[in-house]
Structure formats: structure tokens, C-alpha cells
Amino acid sequence: MGETVVKLENVWKIFGAQAPQAMEAVLKDGLTKPQVLEKFGCVVGVQDASFEVARGEIFCIMGLSGSGKSTLVRHVNRLIEPTAGKIEIMGQDVSAISDNELRRIRAQQIGMVFQHMALMPHRSVRDNVAYPLEIRKVPKSKRWAVSDHALGLVDLTGYEDRLPKELSGGMQQRVGIARALASDPEILLMDEPFSALDPLIRLQLQDQFKALVAQLKKTTLFITHDLDEAIRIGHRIAIMKDGVIVQIGTPEDIVMNPADDYVREFVQGISKLKLVKAHSIMEPLDSFSGSLDGAPRADHGADLDQLIDLAVATEHPVVITEDGADLGVVTKPRLLRGIQGGKDD
């Protein structure tokens, strides 16, 4: 893992008039979420959340409605204050900074995109994108140049003078992304930005966004209730339930090794053919006693779909290699288990 840009340590959020007393009781007596509600009339929104996000990483926080995912991400730019715990942005404790410094960080280092963009209907696309710079009193010529560049990044060149109502839903969402990029932030906070769009447009925007983030090396926290979306764009995924982070891992880790029945239910319908790689299901060379003469070979990063193509044409296992050296084998039983996923041999 590279340089850490966002770090949360033991973050709690309890809503209610007696939140401090409830927090003290939780730490002292180990009260559960229902007990906190019954005794103090408080709601536990986030429970003891910790994770780190590396520079350039897309870190997806996934969960159903009410799981605490949006509450959690709003702690990063202090739209919500934690009841307990610590949040660091590039090594700086955001709870210890002044209001002026917080405003500067929000304006210059963090861009946020919501599901509903709230574009200003009376302003052109160019002016909508340039608005954060206008607030900072950047000269008009410069903010328009920055706006046009940001619109080019999201393939909206030529639409600068249009009004939002003249654009499709997907195009309006790209305007929102361009607006977040206009300040050249280090961090992007994306709160279900594509969930209201039609499926085909949504897939296209997911691909465009992932390519754009890779190009610009933006560190991204991406909130979604859709596991397919999280798997499609995330380098790692945190799955939340009732304010608790149940599991953090790569898409492959989560699909192959679900932490509990809750995660297992989520992943059971996910296709593993393009997700699971050879290195995850192979067995060591010395554990295979048969002949490998004439056996096909595949790189350790080959997916199940590629392994199936090789396996159907031979009675031999597939030999897995790395940098030209034999690393392990995938037998047909191992391949079938890989397709099932999340089951023991």
C-alpha cells in the first residue's frame, strides 16, 4: 500500500442529546446499539470504524440504506463531527484544525459529488463548473479556462454554454464531476453519484470515472449500495451493516472469502468469471503428483474465464506461471470450486 491520504481510527458517531453519556457507557459497559437506543434515546450511526486509503486508490464503502456509509464518509470533510475517534487527511488531524483551515481543505483538497447534483439552472455548464473558483475570487478568465479543461476531462467539450436542462441525466452528472475536479482536489468523495441513472448510462459512467481517476491519480471514497458497482470500480471495498464495517478487502477477497453470512448473501449472485484470478485458486506444484507434459500454461493473473477456455481443451491441469516460472497448478476440481466461490474444498 502506498502513501496514506485518508485515515480513520476508531471513529464512532452517536446521534442524540445524550451522545457523550452514551459513548462513555459503550466504552465502559459494552452497550449494544439497541441498548444505547433504549437507555439513552440515542442512535449509533457508526461503530468503531477504522481504515486507510492510499493515494490514487478507489475505496468503495458499500451497504444497504441505513448501514451508515454516508454518515461515515461525511466525517472525512467534517460535515459530521465524530463522537469519538480520529480522522486524518494527509497526516493532518481534521478535528484539530481551525474553521478557516477546514474551509480551505474543503475548497482545495476535497471534492464531493452527490447523487443529486443541484446544478444551478440559470447558469451555464461552464459557470456551474467554475462556481467553486468564483467563490474563491479566482479571476474570470482563469476560472473559465479551468472549467473548460475540466469539462474536456469528462467529454463535455462543446457544451460549455448550454444550460443544465439541455443536458441528459448522465451529462448533468458529468458536469457535477467536472465541478468537483475544477479545484484539482487530492480527494474525491462520491456519494452514490450514479444510482439514479439508467443502467446502460450508469455502466458507461462507471468506466469513464474509473479511467479518469486512474489518469488523474485521485484518491476516492465511493459510496454505493450496489455490490456490482463496487466490484466494477473499487480497488478495495468496505462492507457496512448497522454502522459496523463487516469486511474490508479487494473485490476478489470479498467474493472468495466472505467474512460472514451477511457478506456471503451479498456475493452469492456475483459472477466470478472475470473477477477471480488464477493465483487465488491454484495449488502448489509439489502437491500435484501427475504428469504435466503437454499441460497448458497461464499467467497467475489469468481469470476464471480464461482458465476455462484452456481447461476444456485438455485433460491436464493448467500450469500457472509468474515471470516465466511455474508457480502452481489449477485442476478441474479447483476450477469448479473457484467458480462456486466462498466454499471450502
C-alpha positions as CSV (number, residue, x, y, z in Angstrom):
1,M,0.0,0.0,0.0
2,G,1.4,3.4,-1.0
3,E,1.2,6.7,0.8
4,T,-1.8,7.1,3.1
5,V,-4.1,10.0,2.2
6,V,-7.2,9.3,4.3
7,K,-7.0,7.6,7.7
8,L,-9.8,6.8,10.1
9,E,-9.1,5.4,13.6
10,N,-11.8,4.0,15.9
11,V,-14.5,6.5,14.6
12,W,-17.8,6.5,16.4
13,K,-20.9,8.6,15.7
14,I,-23.8,8.6,18.1
15,F,-26.8,10.8,17.4
16,G,-28.8,12.3,20.2
17,A,-28.8,14.7,23.1
18,Q,-27.0,12.3,25.4
19,A,-24.4,11.2,22.9
20,P,-21.4,11.8,25.3
21,Q,-23.0,9.8,28.1
22,A,-24.0,7.0,25.6
23,M,-20.4,6.9,24.3
24,E,-19.0,6.6,27.8
25,A,-21.4,3.8,28.5
26,V,-20.5,2.0,25.3
27,L,-16.8,2.1,26.1
28,K,-17.2,1.2,29.8
29,D,-20.0,-1.3,29.7
30,G,-20.0,-2.5,26.1
31,L,-23.6,-1.5,25.4
32,T,-25.1,-2.7,22.1
33,K,-26.8,-0.4,19.6
34,P,-30.3,-1.4,20.8
35,Q,-29.3,-0.9,24.4
36,V,-28.0,2.6,23.6
37,L,-31.3,3.5,22.0
38,E,-33.3,2.1,24.9
39,K,-31.2,3.6,27.7
40,F,-30.2,7.0,26.2
41,G,-32.6,7.5,23.3
42,C,-29.5,7.8,21.0
43,V,-28.8,6.2,17.7
44,V,-25.4,4.7,16.9
45,G,-24.7,5.6,13.3
46,V,-21.1,4.5,13.1
47,Q,-19.3,2.0,15.3
48,D,-15.6,1.9,15.8
49,A,-14.7,2.4,12.1
50,S,-11.0,2.2,11.1
51,F,-9.4,2.1,7.6
52,E,-6.8,3.8,5.5
53,V,-7.0,4.9,1.8
54,A,-3.8,5.1,-0.3
55,R,-3.0,7.8,-2.8
56,G,-4.8,7.1,-6.1
57,E,-7.0,4.3,-4.6
58,I,-10.7,3.9,-5.2
59,F,-12.1,2.8,-1.9
60,C,-15.7,1.8,-2.0
61,I,-17.9,1.9,1.0
62,M,-20.9,-0.4,0.4
63,G,-24.0,-1.1,2.3
64,L,-27.8,-1.0,2.3
65,S,-29.8,2.0,3.3
66,G,-29.2,2.8,6.9
67,S,-25.9,1.0,7.1
68,G,-24.0,4.2,8.0
69,K,-22.0,4.5,4.8
70,S,-22.9,8.1,4.0
71,T,-22.6,9.1,7.7
72,L,-19.1,7.6,7.7
73,V,-17.8,9.4,4.6
74,R,-19.1,12.8,5.8
75,H,-16.7,12.6,8.6
76,V,-13.8,13.0,6.2
77,N,-14.6,16.6,5.4
78,R,-16.2,17.2,8.8
79,L,-19.7,17.7,7.6
80,I,-20.4,15.4,10.6
81,E,-18.3,15.6,13.7
82,P,-17.3,12.3,15.3
83,T,-18.4,11.4,18.8
84,A,-15.1,9.6,19.2
85,G,-12.1,8.7,17.1
86,K,-9.7,10.4,14.8
87,I,-9.7,11.4,11.1
88,E,-6.5,12.4,9.3
89,I,-6.2,13.9,5.8
90,M,-2.6,13.6,4.5
91,G,-1.4,13.2,8.1
92,Q,-3.4,16.2,9.4
93,D,-5.9,15.7,12.2
94,V,-9.0,17.4,10.8
95,S,-10.7,17.6,14.2
96,A,-7.8,19.8,15.5
97,I,-7.8,22.4,12.7
98,S,-9.4,25.9,12.7
99,D,-12.6,26.7,10.9
100,N,-10.6,28.7,8.3
101,E,-8.2,25.8,7.7
102,L,-11.2,23.5,7.4
103,R,-12.8,25.7,4.8
104,R,-9.5,25.8,2.9
105,I,-9.2,22.0,2.9
106,R,-12.8,21.6,1.7
107,A,-12.3,24.1,-1.1
108,Q,-8.9,23.0,-2.3
109,Q,-8.3,19.4,-1.3
110,I,-11.7,17.7,-1.2
111,G,-14.2,17.5,-4.0
112,M,-17.7,16.0,-3.3
113,V,-20.2,14.6,-5.8
114,F,-23.7,13.7,-4.7
115,Q,-26.5,11.6,-6.2
116,H,-28.5,14.8,-6.9
117,M,-26.1,17.4,-8.4
118,A,-28.2,20.5,-7.6
119,L,-26.8,22.3,-10.6
120,M,-27.8,25.9,-10.8
121,P,-30.4,26.0,-13.6
122,H,-29.9,29.7,-14.5
123,R,-26.1,29.3,-15.0
124,S,-24.4,27.8,-18.0
125,V,-22.5,24.5,-17.7
126,R,-19.2,26.5,-17.7
127,D,-20.4,28.7,-14.9
128,N,-21.6,25.7,-12.9
129,V,-18.3,24.1,-13.1
130,A,-16.4,27.4,-12.3
131,Y,-18.6,28.3,-9.4
132,P,-16.3,26.9,-6.6
133,L,-13.5,29.0,-8.1
134,E,-15.8,32.1,-8.3
135,I,-16.4,31.8,-4.5
136,R,-12.6,31.8,-4.1
137,K,-12.5,35.0,-6.2
138,V,-10.4,33.5,-8.9
139,P,-10.3,35.8,-12.0
140,K,-13.0,35.0,-14.6
141,S,-10.5,34.2,-17.4
142,K,-8.7,31.7,-15.3
143,R,-11.8,30.0,-13.8
144,W,-13.3,29.7,-17.3
145,A,-10.1,28.1,-18.6
146,V,-10.1,25.7,-15.7
147,S,-13.8,25.0,-16.2
148,D,-13.3,24.2,-19.9
149,H,-10.4,21.9,-19.1
150,A,-12.4,20.0,-16.5
151,L,-15.3,19.7,-19.0
152,G,-12.9,18.3,-21.5
153,L,-11.8,15.6,-19.0
154,V,-15.4,14.4,-18.8
155,D,-16.0,14.6,-22.6
156,L,-18.3,17.6,-22.5
157,T,-16.3,19.9,-24.7
158,G,-18.8,21.9,-26.8
159,Y,-21.5,22.0,-24.1
160,E,-19.9,24.9,-22.1
161,D,-22.6,27.4,-22.9
162,R,-25.6,25.1,-22.5
163,L,-28.0,25.2,-19.6
164,P,-28.3,22.1,-17.3
165,K,-31.9,21.5,-18.5
166,E,-30.5,21.0,-22.1
167,L,-28.4,18.0,-20.9
168,S,-29.3,14.4,-20.2
169,G,-29.1,13.0,-16.7
170,G,-25.8,11.3,-17.4
171,M,-24.3,14.5,-18.9
172,Q,-25.5,16.5,-15.8
173,Q,-23.7,14.0,-13.6
174,R,-20.5,14.5,-15.6
175,V,-20.9,18.3,-15.0
176,G,-21.0,17.6,-11.3
177,I,-17.8,15.5,-11.6
178,A,-16.2,18.3,-13.6
179,R,-17.2,20.8,-10.9
180,A,-15.5,18.6,-8.2
181,L,-12.4,18.3,-10.3
182,A,-12.2,22.1,-11.1
183,S,-10.3,22.8,-7.8
184,D,-7.9,19.9,-8.6
185,P,-8.6,18.2,-5.2
186,E,-6.5,15.5,-3.8
187,I,-9.6,13.6,-2.6
188,L,-12.9,12.9,-4.2
189,L,-15.9,11.9,-2.0
190,M,-18.6,10.3,-4.2
191,D,-21.9,9.6,-2.6
192,E,-23.9,7.3,-4.8
193,P,-23.3,9.6,-7.8
194,F,-24.7,7.2,-10.5
195,S,-27.5,5.4,-8.7
196,A,-30.3,7.5,-10.2
197,L,-29.2,6.8,-13.8
198,D,-30.4,4.3,-16.4
199,P,-28.3,1.0,-16.2
200,L,-26.5,1.5,-19.6
201,I,-25.6,5.1,-18.9
202,R,-24.5,4.1,-15.4
203,L,-22.1,1.4,-16.7
204,Q,-20.6,3.9,-19.2
205,L,-20.1,6.5,-16.4
206,Q,-18.5,3.9,-14.1
207,D,-16.0,3.0,-16.8
208,Q,-15.3,6.7,-17.6
209,F,-14.9,7.6,-14.0
210,K,-12.5,4.7,-13.2
211,A,-10.3,5.7,-16.2
212,L,-10.4,9.3,-15.2
213,V,-9.4,8.6,-11.6
214,A,-6.5,6.4,-12.8
215,Q,-5.4,9.2,-15.2
216,L,-5.5,11.9,-12.6
217,K,-4.5,9.7,-9.6
218,K,-7.3,11.0,-7.4
219,T,-7.8,9.3,-4.1
220,T,-11.5,8.4,-4.0
221,L,-14.0,7.3,-1.4
222,F,-17.0,6.0,-3.3
223,I,-20.3,5.3,-1.6
224,T,-22.7,2.8,-3.1
225,H,-25.5,0.3,-2.2
226,D,-24.7,-1.8,-5.3
227,L,-22.1,-4.5,-4.9
228,D,-21.8,-4.9,-8.7
229,E,-20.8,-1.2,-8.9
230,A,-18.3,-1.5,-6.0
231,I,-16.7,-4.6,-7.6
232,R,-16.6,-2.9,-11.0
233,I,-14.7,0.3,-9.9
234,G,-13.2,-0.3,-6.5
235,H,-9.7,-1.3,-5.7
236,R,-10.9,-2.3,-2.2
237,I,-14.4,-2.5,-0.7
238,A,-15.6,-1.9,2.9
239,I,-19.0,-3.6,3.5
240,M,-21.1,-2.0,6.3
241,K,-24.0,-3.2,8.3
242,D,-25.7,-1.3,11.1
243,G,-22.8,1.2,11.4
244,V,-20.2,-1.6,11.6
245,I,-17.6,-2.3,8.9
246,V,-18.0,-6.0,8.5
247,Q,-15.3,-6.7,6.0
248,I,-12.6,-4.8,4.0
249,G,-10.8,-6.4,1.1
250,T,-10.3,-6.5,-2.6
251,P,-13.3,-7.5,-4.7
252,E,-11.7,-10.9,-5.2
253,D,-11.0,-11.3,-1.5
254,I,-14.6,-10.5,-0.6
255,V,-16.2,-12.8,-3.2
256,M,-13.8,-15.7,-2.5
257,N,-13.7,-15.3,1.3
258,P,-16.8,-13.6,2.7
259,A,-16.4,-12.8,6.4
260,D,-19.9,-13.9,7.5
261,D,-23.3,-14.9,6.2
262,Y,-24.3,-11.3,5.6
263,V,-21.4,-10.8,3.2
264,R,-22.0,-14.3,1.7
265,E,-25.6,-13.3,0.8
266,F,-24.3,-10.2,-1.0
267,V,-21.8,-12.0,-3.1
268,Q,-23.7,-15.2,-4.0
269,G,-25.1,-13.7,-7.1
270,I,-21.9,-12.1,-8.4
271,S,-20.3,-13.6,-11.5
272,K,-16.8,-14.7,-10.6
273,L,-15.6,-15.5,-14.2
274,K,-13.8,-12.1,-14.7
275,L,-13.1,-11.4,-11.1
276,V,-11.3,-14.4,-9.6
277,K,-7.7,-14.9,-10.6
278,A,-5.6,-18.0,-11.0
279,H,-3.3,-17.2,-8.1
280,S,-6.4,-17.4,-5.8
281,I,-7.4,-21.0,-6.6
282,M,-4.1,-22.7,-7.7
283,E,-2.4,-25.4,-5.6
284,P,1.4,-25.7,-5.2
285,L,3.3,-27.6,-7.8
286,D,4.6,-30.1,-5.3
287,S,1.1,-31.1,-4.2
288,F,0.3,-32.4,-7.7
289,S,1.6,-35.9,-8.4
290,G,0.5,-36.4,-12.0
291,S,2.3,-35.6,-15.3
292,L,2.4,-32.1,-16.6
293,D,3.7,-33.0,-20.0
294,G,1.7,-31.1,-22.6
295,A,-0.2,-29.1,-19.9
296,P,-1.3,-25.6,-21.0
297,R,0.1,-22.6,-19.1
298,A,-1.5,-19.4,-17.9
299,D,-0.2,-16.3,-16.1
300,H,-1.0,-16.0,-12.4
301,G,-3.3,-13.1,-13.2
302,A,-5.5,-15.0,-15.7
303,D,-9.2,-15.0,-14.7
304,L,-11.6,-17.9,-14.5
305,D,-13.0,-17.3,-17.9
306,Q,-9.5,-17.7,-19.5
307,L,-8.8,-20.8,-17.4
308,I,-12.0,-22.4,-18.5
309,D,-11.0,-21.9,-22.2
310,L,-7.7,-23.7,-21.5
311,A,-9.2,-26.4,-19.3
312,V,-11.9,-27.6,-21.8
313,A,-9.3,-28.4,-24.4
314,T,-7.2,-30.7,-22.3
315,E,-7.2,-33.5,-19.7
316,H,-4.3,-31.9,-17.9
317,P,-4.4,-29.3,-15.2
318,V,-3.5,-25.7,-16.2
319,V,0.0,-24.7,-15.0
320,I,0.2,-21.2,-13.5
321,T,3.3,-19.1,-14.1
322,E,4.8,-15.9,-13.0
323,D,7.5,-14.2,-15.0
324,G,8.0,-17.4,-16.9
325,A,8.5,-19.6,-13.9
326,D,6.0,-22.4,-13.0
327,L,4.2,-21.4,-9.8
328,G,1.3,-23.9,-9.3
329,V,-1.5,-25.8,-11.0
330,V,-5.2,-25.4,-11.4
331,T,-7.0,-28.8,-11.6
332,K,-10.6,-29.1,-12.9
333,P,-11.9,-29.6,-9.3
334,R,-10.1,-26.5,-8.2
335,L,-11.5,-24.6,-11.2
336,L,-15.1,-25.7,-10.3
337,R,-14.6,-24.6,-6.7
338,G,-13.3,-21.3,-7.9
339,I,-16.5,-20.8,-10.0
340,Q,-18.6,-21.6,-6.9
341,G,-16.5,-19.3,-4.7
342,G,-16.7,-18.9,-0.9
343,K,-16.8,-22.7,-0.3
344,D,-14.2,-24.9,1.2
345,D,-12.7,-27.7,-0.7
